Amino acid sequence: MDETIKLLNKAESGLSGTIVVPGDKSISHRAVMFGAMANGTTNVSGFLPGDDCLSTIACFRKMGVAIEQEGDKVTVEGKGLDGLKEPNGVLDVGNSGTTIRLLLGVLSGRPFHSVVVGDDSIGKRPMARVTAPLRQMGAQIDGRETGNKTPLSIRGGQTKAIEYTMPVASAQVKSALLLAGLQAEGETSVTEPQTTRDHTERMLHAFGVKVTTAGKTISIQGGQSLQAADVVVPGDISSAAFFLVAGCIVPGSRVHLKNVGLNPTRAGILEVLKRSGAKLSIDEQVTTGGEPRGDMTISTSELSPFVIEGEEVPTLIDEIPVLAVLATQISGTTIIRDAEELKVKETNRIDTVVGELAKLGADIEATDDGMIIRGGKPLTGGKVDSHGDHRIGMALVIASLCANGPVELANIGAISVSYPQFFEHLQSLQ
């Protein structure tokens, strides 16, 4: 990880301008994966060329799929699921939790052996939540802690359909089971405790696969084949979130964000901003490939504290670090609960957010499932660290815009995982 320390200064004259945030990370991953499993040529535009998504491309290339990538354009020459070949080396997912969990679902149905590894962060993240049900479906999976930690060894090809009730809401686990179910005999059904992002279901439809949803149960019939489709990736709302928050809290700001994804299973941050009183408008809404998108304008706002809990949490789980920054600038007490999933992200984001913002003078307290932020107290300068977590790094950059002194941020290289142009875009607004 890049150890460069970057000095960041308070934004004195507000943020103003227009930016186009990079393509949605979740959709970019799936576009490459589904294109690789499909029959025919899939063309992807708006692809996010961040480290995580490039790891997905590298893994499928090792399984014999021809993939050309130049900037945000990707061409995938799919030969169907049966066209995937046993990899001639270890599949390295880098820092990408999406890559490893969805890939496990794909590999569980393939009649060959593979080994999957990742970086140190991936090595600490729990995999049993996906490997356990995949084993129930017939995949042979082993690894550290009996298949809970990487490296993981997978021998697939004998999958059978199951009905599975997920103990924890996770779009990655749901997606892995649907991709394994696609290769199994019979109908696989997955029931969620809470509704999670539905990019997999929407894109499977776009690739010609029938998926049914009844309440919180999603079902897929095995034996269906994917047909190549062109994918236009909208801007990532999780990346837009940093500038939405900055536009609210930096005095004298007015920021335009173009072509941002508005999938309702991802748009929880917009609801939080609206009920807090943000001056936010959304227009030019269109839908392509089942994914809605639109343009946004956000201005400096007088905000009220908020509570995040329950079924709303999965719709904004990745935005909680920057929403914590937002809360530090709002007079009153903000409460975030039911967010235990933050503990198993790139870092334990509850402890990391609380610890790093406290270094800047925030009145913030960790709880078992979230945090309590008593806002309205000015942030100070100080030395902080992303801890190799891209969303923590960007959240701390936004915090620095409101600090009364210089902020030094270590490990800024983590930001390239999802937003390679982040600093360039921020500079364009100042």
Secondary structure, 3 states (H helix, E strand, C coil): CCCCCEEECCCCCCCEEEEECCECHHHHHHHHHHHHHCEEEEEEECCCCCHHHHHHHHHHHHCCCEEEEECCEEEEEEECHHHCCCCCCCEECCCCHHHHHHHHHHHHCCCCEEEEECCHHHHHCCCHHHHHHHHHCCCEEEEHHHHCEEEEEEECCCCECCEEECCCCCHHHHHHHHHHHCCCECEEEEECCCCCCCHHHHHHHHCCCCEEEECCEEEEECCCCCECCCEECCECHHHHHHHHHHHHHCCCCEEEEEEEECCCCCCHHHHHHHHHCCEEEEEEEEEECCEEEEEEEEECCCCCCCEECHHHHHHCHHHHHHHHHHHHCCCEEEEECCCHHHHHCCCCHHHHHHHHHHHCCCEEEEECCEEEEEECCCECCEEEECCCCHHHHHHHHHHHCCECCCEEEECHHHHHHCCCCHHHHHHHCC
